[in-house]
Amino acid sequence: DTVFSRAPTFRAHTELAASRVAACVESRWKESARHLRRSGSDHVIRLKAQAFFTGIGIGVRLREVAGKTLVEYFERRSANALYGAMVRDCAHAGT
């Protein structure tokens, strides 16, 4: 049972490229999460990690659809709101 087998906690569309959003999330999760992994294929990028203190699985799936990027954030259980806030910030600002 992976973090991506559940319904996303939230979804957002952005004009930013998936690679830019992924790089932003990676840079923010790098210091605040464990076991950060990136995978991808055919216009889909997945980032998967564990919340630093609780070990709860978290993930982001980025898909390019019709010139926009669909950002989906997943949690296995309720994780610290900070991780979702980081994804939201990256979807809007990309920095």
N, C-alpha and C positions, 0 to 999 in steps of 0.2 A: 504494500500500500504506500504509494509515493505521495508527496505533498501535492503533486499536480493531478491526482485522481479525484480530488475534492473540488467543489465549486469554488471559484475565486472569491476572495474576501471583498475585492473591489476591481472594477474595470474602468479604464479611461482611454480616450483617444488623444493622440498628440500629433502635431505636424513634424516633430523631431524624428530623425532617423533612429531605427531600433538600435543600431550600434552605439549611437551617442547616449541614449537612455541607459543601455547596458553598461557602458563605461562609467557613467555617473553612479549607478547603483553599486557596481563593483567597488568603486573607490570609497563609497560610504560604508558598505558592509564589510570591507576588508578589515577594518579595525574594530568592528562591533559585533561580528558574527564568527562562528567557527565553521571549518570545513567548506569554505566557499568553492563552488564548482561552476564552471560555465560549459554549456554544450549548445549545439545548434545544428540546424539543417534546413535548407530550402526556405529562407526568409523567416525562420523562427529561431530565436535565441532564448535559452533557458538559463537562469541563475538559481542555484539551490544552495542553502546554507542551514545552519542551526543557530538559533538565538543564543547569544554568548552565555548567559547564566542559566537559562532553563533548558537548553538543548532542544527546544521546539523547532520542528522543521518549518522553514519558510522558503518561498520561491517566487520568482517572477518569470512570466512567459511574455515575450515580445514578438508580435507578428505584424509584418507589413501587409496592409490591406488597402488597396486602392489609393496608394500614395500617402497613407497615414500609418501610424504605428498604434496597434492595439496593445495596451499595457494591462496585464492581469497579475494581481498579487494574490498569493496563496499562503495559508497557514494550516498546519496539521491540527493545532489547537489554538486557542487564543494566545497570541504572542504579545510582547511589549509593543505598544502602539508606535513606538519610535521607528520600527522597521517599515511599517506601512507609510508613515509620514515621510521617510526618506524616499520611498518609491514615488509617492505623489509629487514631492519636490522635484525629483529628477524628470518626471513626465512633463512637468510644467516649465522647468528652467533648463534642464539638461546640463547643469554644471555641478 
